[in-house]
Amino acid sequence: MGKSRDLEFDYEITVVDGERGRRLAAVQTAAIQEVLESLHCPVKASAAGHPPRGDTSADNTDTEPDRQ
């Protein structure tokens, strides 16, 4: 049994391999990706403090088109 502050819970670990394990891994990967995508918030500025790529609102001196 696990315990986290006032919350107690039981858990069971089942190990699968082979084709069944690959299918389980694919389902788990898709579920995790769905959750992460639902939590994703677009970043308006990079960690360095620069405006996002393609944003020329702060500086109109850039005459080169953005390359991606």
N, C-alpha and C positions, 0 to 999 in steps of 0.2 A: 504494500500500500504506500502511496506517495502522500506527502503532506506539504501544503503551501499555506502558511499562516493559518487561517481558520478553515481553509478548504481542504477536505480529504478526498482522495480519489483512488480507485483501483485501476490497474492497467495490466494488460496482457500483451506479451510480445510473441508474434508468430513469424518465423523466418520461412520464406519461400524462395525457391530458385527455379532455374529453367524457364520455360515459356510462361508459366504462371507468374514467376517473379518479374519477368520483363513486362508483362501486362500490368501487374500491380504498380511497378515503377512508372510506367507511362501514365496511368490514371492519377497517381500521386503527383507527378510532375505537372500535369494539366491542372489539377486542383490548386496546387501551390501557385502556379502562374496566374490563374484566375484571381486568386486572393491578392497577389502582389499588384496586378494590373488595376484592381479595384481601389487599392490604396495609393496608387501613383498620383502625384500632384506635379503638373508641369513646373519646372523651375524657371523663374523669370530672370535670374542672373546667375552667372557661374560662381563658383566658390572664390574665384579671383576678383570678383566684383565687376566683371565686364558684362555689358549687355548681352543678351542672347544673340546667337549668330543670325545675321540678317536684319537685326534691329539697328536702324540708322537714325533713330529719333534723337540720340544724344550727339551724333557727329555726322554731318553730311559731307565730310571731306573724302570719303571712300568712293572712288569712281569705279573700282573693280567689282564685277558681280560676284556674289557668293558662290563658291564652288563646294559641292557636297560629295 
